[in-house]
Amino acid sequence: MREKTMPKKEVLLNEIEGVPEIFFNELLDFIHFLKAKVIRDKTSNAVLSESSLKKDWLSPEEDKAWQDL
């Protein structure tokens, strides 16, 4: 019940304290996997939105708006 009131980071750190050292490499690999997944998802979203925004970016009006920069 105490976990519900604790910040998630604190709960995770407490859980890590109880993990046997033999699992540290696997735990670290999983953390790296999650970080890579976040980057991959952000990149994927950017690529997907590019095609829908391209029609607005590649317009004479857009070129005129940016010509003085």
N, C-alpha and C positions, 0 to 999 in steps of 0.2 A: 504494500500500500504506500510505503514511503517513496517508492520510485515515481509515482504519479506527480508528486510535488517537486521532485528534483529535476533540474535541467537535464535534457537528454545527454549532453556532453558529459556531465558528471556521472550519469548512469552508465554510459559507455566506458568511461575510465574505470569505474568500480568493477564492471564486468571484466575488463581487460586484466585487472589485478588478479582475478581468479582463474585466468586461463593459464594452463601449464605452458612453460617456455617452449616445449616441443612443438606447439602450434603457432608460435610467433611468426614464422616465415609464411605460413598459410594465411594467417590473419593479415599480414602486411600485403601479401599478394591480392587479397580480396579488397583491401582499401585502395590499392593502386587500380584495380579493375573498376571500382566504383568511380574514381576520379576520371579515368579514361572514358567511361560511359557518359559522364556529364559533358565532357568536352565533345565527344562524338555526337551526342544528341543536340548540343548547341550548334555544331557545324552543320549537321543535317537540316536543322530548322532554317539556318541561314541560306543554305543552298536551295531548299524548297521555296522559300519566300522570294528568292532572287528572280525566278521566272515570272512570278506574278507581278513583281514590282518593275520588271524590265520595261514593260510597256509605258510606264510613267517616267522612268529614268531616261529612256531613249526617245524623247519628244523634242520638237523645236522649242516649245515653251520652257522646258527644263534647261535646255542649252542656253537659251536667252537669260534665264534667271541666274545662271552660274558664270556667264561670260566675263564679268568684271572681277572675278576672284583670282 
